[in-house]
Amino acid sequence: MPSETIKKKTKKHRFKKQYYYLIDNFCQGVFYDIIKLLIFNPNFMPKSVFIIEDDANIAKGLQANLNTMGFEAEINPGGEEEIEDLIMEIRKVDADIVILDLILPKLDGFEIIKAIRADSEINNLYVFVFTDVSDEDSRARGLSIGANQYFLKNDFSVAEFAEKVKKIMENREAMEEANNTYQI
């Protein structure tokens, strides 16, 4: 009887040992892949989004949707400070993308776009205008002074707009990667 018990324990112990060995190797492989991604893939870092919006519901909805999609979204409640302070905050956040409402309590959205484009540290940011200003002149003006995209709030829900931002940025990254691949 005692020898049967020893055999069962040994067999069970051997199985556990193999099981732990497989798990250990799997985890090392997974962690190795994650570390490799972090170190060798510069595009792995999430994009930082700076939202300038005075409507708290829209701002928080955008932030929640974008964070869920892998972005790091920060909110500015609508330009209560001077333009210089806003530009400093964008620099501090190290944003890659700005989502901007043109109608703000103290600041003019068009002036914010001009200030972004005039600043050598942040002039390469991708600027999305998401606004209620629907006339064609404002759209043309926004795009001509440096907005990359111009969207009307009436045309999209917050979730649809966030998805649009994600798709545009994915396409932009794919194009940049293709251009970098084929450059001589």
WOVEN-V716865 format. One record per residue. N is the residue number from 1. RES is the residue in three letters. PSI is psi as a letter, one per 20 degrees, with the letter a starting at -180 (none if undefined). Layout:
# WOVEN-V716865
n:N res:RES psi:PSI
n:N res:RES psi:PSI
This chain:
# WOVEN-V716865
n:1 res:MET psi:g
n:2 res:PRO psi:h
n:3 res:SER psi:h
n:4 res:GLU psi:g
n:5 res:THR psi:g
n:6 res:ILE psi:g
n:7 res:LYS psi:g
n:8 res:LYS psi:g
n:9 res:LYS psi:g
n:10 res:THR psi:g
n:11 res:LYS psi:g
n:12 res:LYS psi:g
n:13 res:HIS psi:g
n:14 res:ARG psi:g
n:15 res:PHE psi:g
n:16 res:LYS psi:g
n:17 res:LYS psi:g
n:18 res:GLN psi:g
n:19 res:TYR psi:g
n:20 res:TYR psi:h
n:21 res:TYR psi:g
n:22 res:LEU psi:g
n:23 res:ILE psi:g
n:24 res:ASP psi:g
n:25 res:ASN psi:h
n:26 res:PHE psi:g
n:27 res:CYS psi:g
n:28 res:GLN psi:g
n:29 res:GLY psi:g
n:30 res:VAL psi:g
n:31 res:PHE psi:h
n:32 res:TYR psi:g
n:33 res:ASP psi:g
n:34 res:ILE psi:g
n:35 res:ILE psi:g
n:36 res:LYS psi:g
n:37 res:LEU psi:g
n:38 res:LEU psi:g
n:39 res:ILE psi:g
n:40 res:PHE psi:i
n:41 res:ASN psi:n
n:42 res:PRO psi:h
n:43 res:ASN psi:i
n:44 res:PHE psi:h
n:45 res:MET psi:p
n:46 res:PRO psi:q
n:47 res:LYS psi:q
n:48 res:SER psi:p
n:49 res:VAL psi:p
n:50 res:PHE psi:o
n:51 res:ILE psi:p
n:52 res:ILE psi:o
n:53 res:GLU psi:p
n:54 res:ASP psi:i
n:55 res:ASP psi:o
n:56 res:ALA psi:h
n:57 res:ASN psi:g
n:58 res:ILE psi:g
n:59 res:ALA psi:g
n:60 res:LYS psi:h
n:61 res:GLY psi:g
n:62 res:LEU psi:g
n:63 res:GLN psi:g
n:64 res:ALA psi:g
n:65 res:ASN psi:g
n:66 res:LEU psi:g
n:67 res:ASN psi:h
n:68 res:THR psi:h
n:69 res:MET psi:j
n:70 res:GLY psi:j
n:71 res:PHE psi:r
n:72 res:GLU psi:o
n:73 res:ALA psi:p
n:74 res:GLU psi:q
n:75 res:ILE psi:p
n:76 res:ASN psi:p
n:77 res:PRO psi:j
n:78 res:GLY psi:k
n:79 res:GLY psi:l
n:80 res:GLU psi:i
n:81 res:GLU psi:a
n:82 res:GLU psi:r
n:83 res:ILE psi:g
n:84 res:GLU psi:g
n:85 res:ASP psi:h
n:86 res:LEU psi:g
n:87 res:ILE psi:g
n:88 res:MET psi:h
n:89 res:GLU psi:h
n:90 res:ILE psi:g
n:91 res:ARG psi:g
n:92 res:LYS psi:g
n:93 res:VAL psi:h
n:94 res:ASP psi:l
n:95 res:ALA psi:q
n:96 res:ASP psi:h
n:97 res:ILE psi:q
n:98 res:VAL psi:p
n:99 res:ILE psi:p
n:100 res:LEU psi:p
n:101 res:ASP psi:p
n:102 res:LEU psi:h
n:103 res:ILE psi:o
n:104 res:LEU psi:q
n:105 res:PRO psi:g
n:106 res:LYS psi:h
n:107 res:LEU psi:q
n:108 res:ASP psi:p
n:109 res:GLY psi:h
n:110 res:PHE psi:h
n:111 res:GLU psi:h
n:112 res:ILE psi:g
n:113 res:ILE psi:g
n:114 res:LYS psi:g
n:115 res:ALA psi:h
n:116 res:ILE psi:g
n:117 res:ARG psi:h
n:118 res:ALA psi:i
n:119 res:ASP psi:p
n:120 res:SER psi:h
n:121 res:GLU psi:h
n:122 res:ILE psi:j
n:123 res:ASN psi:i
n:124 res:ASN psi:j
n:125 res:LEU psi:q
n:126 res:TYR psi:p
n:127 res:VAL psi:o
n:128 res:PHE psi:p
n:129 res:VAL psi:p
n:130 res:PHE psi:o
n:131 res:THR psi:r
n:132 res:ASP psi:i
n:133 res:VAL psi:o
n:134 res:SER psi:i
n:135 res:ASP psi:q
n:136 res:GLU psi:h
n:137 res:ASP psi:g
n:138 res:SER psi:h
n:139 res:ARG psi:g
n:140 res:ALA psi:g
n:141 res:ARG psi:g
n:142 res:GLY psi:g
n:143 res:LEU psi:h
n:144 res:SER psi:h
n:145 res:ILE psi:i
n:146 res:GLY psi:i
n:147 res:ALA psi:p
n:148 res:ASN psi:h
n:149 res:GLN psi:q
n:150 res:TYR psi:o
n:151 res:PHE psi:q
n:152 res:LEU psi:p
n:153 res:LYS psi:h
n:154 res:ASN psi:h
n:155 res:ASP psi:i
n:156 res:PHE psi:q
n:157 res:SER psi:r
n:158 res:VAL psi:g
n:159 res:ALA psi:g
n:160 res:GLU psi:g
n:161 res:PHE psi:g
n:162 res:ALA psi:g
n:163 res:GLU psi:h
n:164 res:LYS psi:g
n:165 res:VAL psi:g
n:166 res:LYS psi:g
n:167 res:LYS psi:g
n:168 res:ILE psi:g
n:169 res:MET psi:h
n:170 res:GLU psi:g
n:171 res:ASN psi:g
n:172 res:ARG psi:g
n:173 res:GLU psi:g
n:174 res:ALA psi:g
n:175 res:MET psi:g
n:176 res:GLU psi:g
n:177 res:GLU psi:g
n:178 res:ALA psi:g
n:179 res:ASN psi:g
n:180 res:ASN psi:h
n:181 res:THR psi:h
n:182 res:TYR psi:j
n:183 res:GLN psi:q
n:184 res:ILE psi:none
